[in-house]
Amino acid sequence: MLFFDFAPAQIVGIAVALVVGITFHEFSHAFIADQLGDHRPRALGRVSLNPVAHIDPMGAIVFVLAGFGWGKPVPVNVYALRPGRVGMAMVAAGGPIANVIVAVVAAVAFRVLELGSIGDLPLEILYYVVLYNMLLAIFNLLPIPPLDGYNVLLAFVPARTAFTIQRYAPYGIIVLLLLILVPGSPLRVMFDFVRALTALLIGS
């Protein structure tokens, strides 16, 4: 469904949700990398909660057209991290973990505000913050390059196996496109799960 097919309240809610989600996701990558010894993200201004530092122009265009986008990847030097591949896994996992935290905080705010007599717009925005942050978290944990789950996986397989897997990394984006675009994709199961999880978190 194209972004301009949504109602105005949905557009505002999704816009806020994605800006918040992408910002905290990429900030978490940068912050953890900086703490583990790779200071390049800090030098590039990525250890920041300013959305401008993390919003990718092409991702923003796709966001306007399709209602979903992405942020600027944080450049991380695995050789500068402590302790090496495990450090890279910690950096990779930091993004999805940040999204889960944002989703939980938004869900708590939703439940609190729902008790008061406020308009529908704040609740709709919070709903989409929960939904899209959980979606970003779970989707990014798929072990397919360039997603975060791929870098987490590499830390826990033998070095020789990791080297073999890395040879096929360039094909990861093709796999992702097929999963997203092919009718009857197994990703639909993940989307349904995220919707159910969101309903559970906000208590509806």
C-alpha positions in Angstrom: 0.0 0.0 0.0 1.4 3.4 -1.0 1.9 6.0 1.7 -0.5 8.4 0.1 -3.3 5.9 0.5 -3.2 6.4 4.3 -5.4 8.8 6.2 -3.8 12.0 7.5 -3.6 10.7 11.1 -1.9 7.5 9.9 0.6 9.5 7.9 1.5 11.6 11.0 1.7 8.5 13.2 3.9 6.5 10.8 6.1 9.5 10.1 6.7 10.0 13.9 7.2 6.3 14.4 9.8 5.9 11.7 11.7 9.0 12.6 11.8 8.0 16.2 12.5 4.3 15.4 15.3 4.9 12.9 17.0 7.6 15.1 17.2 5.5 18.2 18.2 2.4 16.1 21.1 4.1 14.5 22.1 6.1 17.6 22.3 2.8 19.5 24.7 1.3 16.9 26.9 4.4 17.0 26.9 4.7 20.8 27.8 1.1 21.5 30.5 1.1 18.8 32.0 4.2 20.4 31.9 2.6 23.9 33.6 -0.5 22.5 36.5 1.4 21.0 35.5 2.4 17.5 35.3 6.2 17.6 34.6 6.8 13.9 30.8 7.0 14.4 31.4 9.8 17.0 33.7 11.6 14.6 31.0 11.5 11.9 28.4 12.9 14.3 26.4 9.7 14.6 26.5 9.5 18.4 23.5 11.8 18.4 19.7 11.7 18.8 19.4 14.4 16.1 17.3 12.7 13.4 19.1 14.6 10.7 22.3 12.6 11.5 20.5 9.3 10.8 17.8 9.9 8.1 18.9 8.7 4.7 17.6 10.8 1.7 16.8 7.7 -0.4 15.2 6.0 2.6 13.1 9.2 3.1 11.9 9.1 -0.5 10.9 5.5 -0.3 9.2 6.4 3.0 7.1 9.0 1.2 6.2 6.7 -1.6 5.7 3.4 0.2 5.2 4.2 3.9 8.5 2.5 5.0 12.1 3.6 4.9 15.5 3.2 6.4 18.3 5.2 7.9 22.0 5.8 7.2 24.0 2.8 8.1 26.5 3.5 10.9 30.1 2.7 9.6 31.7 0.4 12.1 35.3 -1.0 12.1 35.1 -4.5 13.6 38.9 -4.5 14.1 38.7 -1.4 16.4 36.0 -3.0 18.6 36.6 -4.8 21.9 36.2 -7.8 21.7 36.3 -8.2 18.0 33.5 -10.2 16.4 31.6 -10.4 19.7 31.8 -6.6 19.9 30.3 -6.4 16.4 27.5 -8.6 17.5 26.8 -6.3 20.5 26.8 -3.2 18.1 24.4 -5.0 15.7 22.1 -6.1 18.5 22.0 -2.7 20.0 19.7 -1.3 17.2 16.9 -3.8 17.6 17.2 -3.7 21.4 16.8 0.1 21.3 13.6 -0.3 19.1 12.1 -2.8 21.6 12.8 -0.3 24.5 11.2 2.6 22.5 8.2 0.3 21.7 7.7 -0.6 25.4 8.0 3.0 26.6 5.4 4.0 23.9 3.1 1.2 24.9 3.2 2.3 28.6 2.5 5.9 27.5 -0.4 4.6 25.3 -2.0 2.8 28.3 -1.6 5.9 30.6 -3.0 8.4 28.0 -5.8 6.0 27.1 -7.1 6.5 30.7 -7.5 10.2 30.1 -9.9 12.1 27.8 -7.5 13.0 25.0 -8.0 12.9 21.3 -7.4 10.0 19.0 -4.3 11.5 17.3 -1.8 11.0 20.2 -3.0 7.4 20.7 -2.7 6.7 17.0 0.8 8.1 16.9 1.8 6.0 19.9 0.2 2.9 18.3 2.4 3.3 15.2 5.5 4.0 17.4 4.9 0.7 19.1 4.1 -1.2 15.8 6.9 0.1 13.7 9.6 -0.1 16.4 8.7 -3.8 17.0 8.7 -4.3 13.3 12.1 -2.7 12.9 13.4 -4.8 15.8 12.2 -8.2 14.6 12.8 -7.6 10.9 16.4 -6.4 11.6 17.1 -9.6 13.6 16.6 -11.8 10.5 20.1 -13.4 9.8 20.2 -11.9 6.2 22.8 -9.3 5.2 22.8 -6.4 5.5 20.4 -6.8 8.5 21.6 -6.7 12.1 20.8 -10.4 12.7 23.5 -11.3 10.1 26.2 -9.6 12.1 25.0 -11.2 15.3 25.1 -14.6 13.6 28.7 -14.2 12.4 29.9 -13.7 16.0 28.7 -17.2 17.0 29.9 -19.4 14.1 33.5 -20.6 13.6 35.8 -18.2 11.8 36.0 -20.4 8.7 32.2 -20.7 8.5 31.9 -16.9 9.0 34.3 -16.3 6.1 32.3 -18.7 3.8 29.0 -16.9 4.8 30.5 -13.5 4.1 31.2 -14.5 0.5 27.5 -14.6 -0.1 26.6 -11.4 1.7 26.2 -9.4 -1.6 23.2 -11.6 -2.5 21.4 -10.7 0.8 19.7 -7.7 -0.6 18.2 -9.8 -3.4 16.9 -12.3 -0.9 15.3 -9.5 1.1 13.7 -7.9 -2.0 12.2 -11.3 -2.9 10.9 -11.8 0.6 9.3 -8.3 0.6 7.9 -8.4 -2.9 6.9 -12.0 -3.6 3.2 -12.7 -3.1 2.6 -15.1 -0.2 6.0 -14.2 1.4 6.7 -15.7 4.8 7.3 -12.2 6.0 3.5 -11.9 6.2 3.6 -14.2 9.2 6.1 -11.9 10.8 3.9 -8.8 10.1 0.9 -10.6 11.6 3.0 -11.5 14.7 4.1 -7.9 15.1 0.5 -6.7 14.9 -0.6 -9.2 17.5 2.4 -8.3 19.7 1.5 -4.6 19.4 -2.1 -5.2 20.4 -0.8 -7.1 23.5 1.6 -4.4 24.5 -1.0 -1.6 24.3 -3.7 -3.8 25.8 -6.2 -3.8 23.0 
